Amino acid sequence: MSTVVATRPPGVDRLVVMAPSRNLGDTVTPGELLAVVSDRPLLVLPASVPLYRDLFLGDTGSDVTALQHALTDLGYSSNISGTFDASTQAALEAWYEAVGQTAPFGSPVSASGPDSETSSPAQSEATAPQTQGVVFRWREFVQIPRDSGRIASMASVGTVLGEDGVLARLTIADDTIVARADLLQADAFSVGSLVTVRAGSNTADLKVTSLSAFKDGDPGQNLIPGKDLVIALPPGAKGFSRDQSVTITSGKEASKSLAVPLIAIRQEQGAAFVEVETPEGLKRVEVEVTAQADGWAGIAENKDLPVTTRVRLP
């Protein structure tokens, strides 16, 4: 969970929510208008941009370069010069206009400096304040870890934000289930395959989002050798809680296949095999386990294991 905070700019007494632009459950990404607070917008800026100062015409720095890259990536082309120039101002203004807002303009800055004196109308005209044009006000931007989040809560219109300025809370990643499948079980799963997840009386048909490579076990943490399944829970899924035990069943339909007693399957260095009786003695035959149930393991067709072959049991 990530907290989105509005920062009170100079001259503003209170932060008042004027118009949230997003709804609960919406996904928020860079380039979007999140809300209007005290009549100024809060735009979502990519997390790659250092956000610590206002930027005016002619300012330079790594933050300016990062801003220029971000603007260009969002579709508002800007020179990548490291200098806050007219091109950057135009791109920034276009972004504000695209979300229905007006970009801020800088306060006039005297060309001759605050301590200069003027002794004639001609001198006054020559040293008249020069406008900065569009400026970058860092307080009008918010950032989200990993640049994406789903709105879990949002202050409503008319809310006066507290001293902490908390406007919204975002869920940064979907809730996930991670389960370790042993070598025999893992072959029944693949990325994108349908599985049934059971937690008590609750069930859900979901998809495997990732499947790890084979991992060694860790007796100290009660982890068996096998592969890790990752399954994403959809927003609003009910009946599932943190650290809850679940049962995951492959959605593959059962099919006829060779089968051997489950206890006949051995494992070594990530490979499954059985031992068969031959006139010359025991022979090791590697097998591909396709399913298991009721103490039996289904295996893929294998020329070294014709029907009625005798396998060794421990």
C-alpha positions as CSV (number, residue, x, y, z in Angstrom):
1,M,0.0,0.0,0.0
2,S,1.3,3.4,-0.9
3,T,0.1,6.8,0.4
4,V,-0.4,9.7,-1.9
5,V,0.2,13.1,-0.2
6,A,-0.7,16.6,-1.4
7,T,1.8,19.3,-0.5
8,R,0.5,22.7,0.5
9,P,2.1,25.5,-1.6
10,P,3.0,28.9,-0.3
11,G,0.0,31.2,0.0
12,V,-2.5,28.3,0.4
13,D,-4.0,28.1,3.9
14,R,-5.8,24.7,3.6
15,L,-5.8,21.8,1.2
16,V,-9.4,21.2,0.0
17,V,-10.3,18.5,-2.4
18,M,-12.1,20.1,-5.3
19,A,-12.5,17.2,-7.8
20,P,-11.1,13.7,-7.5
21,S,-10.7,12.5,-11.1
22,R,-10.4,8.7,-10.3
23,N,-12.7,6.2,-8.7
24,L,-12.0,3.4,-6.2
25,G,-10.5,0.4,-7.9
26,D,-9.1,2.5,-10.9
27,T,-5.5,1.9,-11.9
28,V,-3.4,5.0,-11.9
29,T,-0.3,5.5,-14.1
30,P,1.9,8.4,-15.0
31,G,0.4,11.1,-17.2
32,E,-3.0,11.1,-15.5
33,L,-4.7,13.7,-13.4
34,L,-5.3,12.3,-10.0
35,A,-7.3,15.2,-8.4
36,V,-7.7,18.9,-8.1
37,V,-6.8,20.2,-4.7
38,S,-7.3,23.9,-3.7
39,D,-7.9,24.7,-7.3
40,R,-4.6,23.3,-8.5
41,P,-4.1,19.9,-10.2
42,L,-2.2,16.9,-9.0
43,L,-0.6,15.1,-11.9
44,V,1.1,11.7,-11.7
45,L,4.7,12.0,-12.7
46,P,7.0,9.0,-13.4
47,A,8.9,7.9,-10.3
48,S,12.2,8.3,-12.3
49,V,12.1,12.1,-12.1
50,P,13.8,13.6,-9.0
51,L,11.1,15.8,-7.4
52,Y,12.6,18.4,-5.1
53,R,12.4,21.9,-6.6
54,D,10.5,24.2,-8.9
55,L,12.0,24.7,-12.4
56,F,12.2,28.0,-14.2
57,L,13.4,28.9,-17.7
58,G,17.1,28.3,-18.0
59,D,17.5,26.0,-15.0
60,T,19.7,23.0,-15.6
61,G,20.3,19.7,-13.9
62,S,19.8,15.9,-13.9
63,D,16.2,16.5,-12.7
64,V,15.5,18.6,-15.8
65,T,16.9,15.8,-18.1
66,A,14.7,13.2,-16.3
67,L,11.7,15.5,-16.7
68,Q,12.4,15.9,-20.4
69,H,12.7,12.2,-20.9
70,A,9.4,11.7,-19.0
71,L,7.5,14.3,-21.0
72,T,8.7,12.7,-24.2
73,D,7.7,9.2,-23.1
74,L,4.3,10.5,-22.2
75,G,3.9,11.8,-25.8
76,Y,4.8,15.5,-25.2
77,S,8.0,15.9,-27.2
78,S,10.8,17.9,-25.6
79,N,14.4,18.5,-26.3
80,I,16.6,16.3,-24.1
81,S,19.1,19.0,-23.3
82,G,19.2,19.2,-19.5
83,T,18.1,22.8,-19.7
84,F,14.6,23.9,-18.9
85,D,14.0,25.7,-22.2
86,A,11.1,26.7,-24.4
87,S,10.7,23.2,-25.8
88,T,10.3,21.8,-22.3
89,Q,7.8,24.6,-21.4
90,A,5.7,23.8,-24.5
91,A,5.7,20.0,-23.7
92,L,4.7,20.7,-20.1
93,E,1.9,23.1,-21.1
94,A,0.6,20.5,-23.6
95,W,0.4,17.9,-20.8
96,Y,-1.7,20.3,-18.6
97,E,-4.0,21.1,-21.5
98,A,-4.5,17.4,-22.3
99,V,-5.9,16.8,-18.8
100,G,-8.1,20.0,-18.9
101,Q,-5.9,22.1,-16.7
102,T,-3.8,25.3,-17.1
103,A,-0.1,25.2,-16.6
104,P,1.4,27.6,-14.0
105,F,3.3,30.6,-15.1
106,G,6.3,32.0,-13.2
107,S,6.3,35.3,-11.3
108,P,8.1,38.1,-13.1
109,V,11.8,38.3,-12.4
110,S,13.7,41.6,-12.8
111,A,16.3,41.5,-15.5
112,S,18.5,43.8,-13.5
113,G,18.1,42.2,-10.2
114,P,16.2,43.1,-7.0
115,D,18.7,45.7,-5.8
116,S,19.2,47.7,-9.0
117,E,18.0,51.3,-9.2
118,T,16.4,53.2,-12.1
119,S,17.0,56.9,-12.7
120,S,15.0,57.5,-15.9
121,P,12.0,56.2,-17.8
122,A,14.4,54.9,-20.5
123,Q,16.3,52.9,-17.9
124,S,13.1,51.6,-16.4
125,E,11.9,50.3,-19.7
126,A,15.2,48.6,-20.4
127,T,15.2,46.8,-17.0
128,A,11.5,45.9,-16.9
129,P,10.7,42.6,-15.4
130,Q,10.8,39.6,-17.8
131,T,8.2,36.9,-17.6
132,Q,9.3,33.3,-17.2
133,G,6.4,31.7,-19.0
134,V,5.4,28.1,-18.0
135,V,7.2,26.8,-14.9
136,F,7.4,23.4,-13.3
137,R,5.8,23.5,-9.8
138,W,6.9,20.3,-8.0
139,R,4.0,20.5,-5.5
140,E,1.6,19.9,-8.4
141,F,2.9,16.4,-9.0
142,V,2.8,13.1,-7.2
143,Q,4.6,9.8,-7.8
144,I,3.8,6.2,-7.4
145,P,6.2,3.4,-6.6
146,R,6.7,1.2,-9.7
147,D,4.6,3.8,-11.6
148,S,1.3,1.9,-11.2
149,G,-1.2,1.5,-8.5
150,R,-4.9,0.8,-7.9
151,I,-6.9,3.3,-5.8
152,A,-7.9,1.7,-2.5
153,S,-9.2,5.0,-0.9
154,M,-9.6,8.6,-2.0
155,A,-10.7,11.7,-0.1
156,S,-14.1,12.9,-1.4
157,V,-15.0,16.4,-2.8
158,G,-15.0,19.0,-0.1
159,T,-12.6,17.1,2.2
160,V,-10.1,19.4,4.1
161,L,-7.0,17.4,4.2
162,G,-5.1,17.1,7.5
163,E,-1.7,18.4,8.2
164,D,-0.2,15.2,6.7
165,G,-1.9,16.0,3.4
166,V,-3.0,12.4,2.8
167,L,-5.2,12.4,-0.3
168,A,-5.4,8.7,-1.3
169,R,-4.0,5.2,-0.7
170,L,-3.0,3.0,-3.6
171,T,-2.5,-0.7,-3.8
172,I,0.8,-1.1,-5.7
173,A,0.6,-4.8,-6.7
174,D,-2.2,-7.4,-6.9
175,D,-2.4,-9.8,-4.1
176,T,-0.8,-13.1,-5.0
177,I,-0.7,-16.7,-3.9
178,V,2.7,-18.4,-4.0
179,A,2.8,-22.2,-3.6
180,R,5.6,-24.8,-3.9
181,A,4.8,-27.8,-6.1
182,D,7.0,-30.8,-5.9
183,L,8.6,-32.2,-9.0
184,L,5.8,-34.6,-9.7
185,Q,3.1,-32.0,-9.2
186,A,4.8,-29.2,-11.1
187,D,4.4,-30.9,-14.5
188,A,0.7,-30.4,-14.2
189,F,1.0,-26.6,-14.2
190,S,2.2,-24.1,-16.8
191,V,2.0,-20.3,-17.2
192,G,-1.5,-19.3,-18.2
193,S,-3.0,-22.7,-17.1
194,L,-6.3,-22.7,-15.2
195,V,-6.2,-23.8,-11.6
196,T,-8.8,-24.1,-8.8
197,V,-7.8,-22.4,-5.5
198,R,-9.6,-23.5,-2.3
199,A,-9.4,-21.7,1.0
200,G,-11.8,-23.3,3.5
201,S,-15.2,-23.2,1.8
202,N,-14.2,-20.5,-0.7
203,T,-13.0,-21.5,-4.2
204,A,-11.8,-19.5,-7.2
205,D,-10.8,-20.5,-10.7
206,L,-7.6,-18.5,-11.5
207,K,-4.6,-18.7,-13.8
208,V,-0.9,-19.3,-13.1
209,T,1.0,-16.1,-13.8
210,S,4.5,-17.4,-13.4
211,L,6.3,-20.7,-12.7
212,S,9.9,-20.7,-11.4
213,A,12.7,-23.0,-12.4
214,F,13.4,-26.0,-10.1
215,K,14.5,-25.0,-6.6
216,D,16.2,-27.1,-4.0
217,G,14.4,-27.7,-0.8
218,D,15.2,-26.1,2.6
219,P,14.3,-28.4,5.6
220,G,14.9,-25.5,8.0
221,Q,12.0,-23.6,6.4
222,N,9.9,-26.7,5.7
223,L,10.3,-26.2,1.9
224,I,10.3,-29.2,-0.3
225,P,12.2,-29.3,-3.6
226,G,10.1,-28.2,-6.6
227,K,8.9,-25.2,-8.5
228,D,7.1,-22.1,-7.2
229,L,3.7,-21.2,-8.7
230,V,2.5,-17.6,-8.6
231,I,-1.2,-16.9,-8.9
232,A,-2.7,-13.4,-8.9
233,L,-5.9,-12.8,-7.0
234,P,-8.3,-10.4,-8.8
235,P,-9.3,-7.1,-7.2
236,G,-12.1,-7.6,-4.7
237,A,-11.5,-11.4,-4.2
238,K,-13.2,-12.4,-1.0
239,G,-12.5,-15.2,1.4
240,F,-8.7,-15.1,1.1
241,S,-6.4,-13.6,3.7
242,R,-2.7,-13.1,4.3
243,D,-0.8,-16.3,5.5
244,Q,-3.9,-18.4,4.8
245,S,-3.4,-22.1,3.8
246,V,-4.8,-22.9,0.4
247,T,-5.1,-25.9,-1.9
248,I,-4.4,-25.6,-5.6
249,T,-5.6,-28.1,-8.1
250,S,-4.7,-28.2,-11.8
251,G,-7.5,-27.6,-14.2
252,K,-6.2,-30.1,-16.7
253,E,-8.8,-32.7,-17.7
254,A,-7.9,-36.3,-16.7
255,S,-6.8,-38.5,-19.6
256,K,-5.9,-42.1,-19.9
257,S,-2.2,-42.9,-19.5
258,L,0.3,-45.3,-18.1
259,A,0.4,-45.3,-14.3
260,V,2.6,-46.6,-11.6
261,P,2.3,-46.6,-7.8
262,L,3.3,-43.2,-6.6
263,I,5.9,-44.7,-4.2
264,A,7.7,-46.2,-7.2
265,I,8.7,-42.7,-8.4
266,R,12.2,-41.6,-7.4
267,Q,13.8,-38.2,-7.8
268,E,17.5,-37.3,-8.3
269,Q,18.9,-34.0,-9.4
270,G,15.6,-32.8,-10.6
271,A,14.8,-35.9,-12.7
272,A,12.0,-38.4,-12.0
273,F,12.7,-42.1,-12.6
274,V,11.6,-45.6,-11.8
275,E,13.6,-48.9,-11.5
276,V,12.3,-51.8,-13.6
277,E,13.2,-55.5,-13.3
278,T,15.2,-57.0,-16.2
279,P,17.0,-60.4,-16.6
280,E,20.2,-58.5,-16.1
281,G,18.9,-56.8,-12.9
282,L,17.4,-53.4,-12.0
283,K,17.4,-50.8,-14.8
284,R,16.8,-47.0,-14.2
285,V,14.2,-45.5,-16.6
286,E,13.5,-41.7,-16.5
287,V,9.8,-40.8,-16.7
288,E,7.6,-37.7,-17.2
289,V,4.9,-37.6,-14.5
290,T,1.7,-36.1,-15.9
291,A,-0.7,-36.4,-13.0
292,Q,-1.1,-38.0,-9.6
293,A,-4.1,-39.1,-7.6
294,D,-5.1,-41.7,-5.1
295,G,-1.6,-43.0,-4.6
296,W,-0.9,-43.4,-8.4
297,A,1.3,-41.4,-10.7
298,G,0.3,-41.0,-14.4
299,I,3.3,-41.0,-16.7
300,A,3.8,-40.1,-20.4
301,E,4.1,-42.9,-22.9
302,N,7.6,-44.4,-22.7
303,K,9.0,-47.1,-25.0
304,D,11.1,-48.5,-22.1
305,L,7.9,-49.0,-20.1
306,P,5.5,-51.2,-22.0
307,V,2.3,-52.2,-20.2
308,T,2.7,-54.9,-17.6
309,T,6.4,-53.9,-16.9
310,R,7.3,-54.7,-13.3
311,V,8.6,-51.6,-11.4
312,R,10.5,-51.8,-8.1
313,L,8.8,-50.5,-5.0
314,P,10.8,-49.4,-1.9
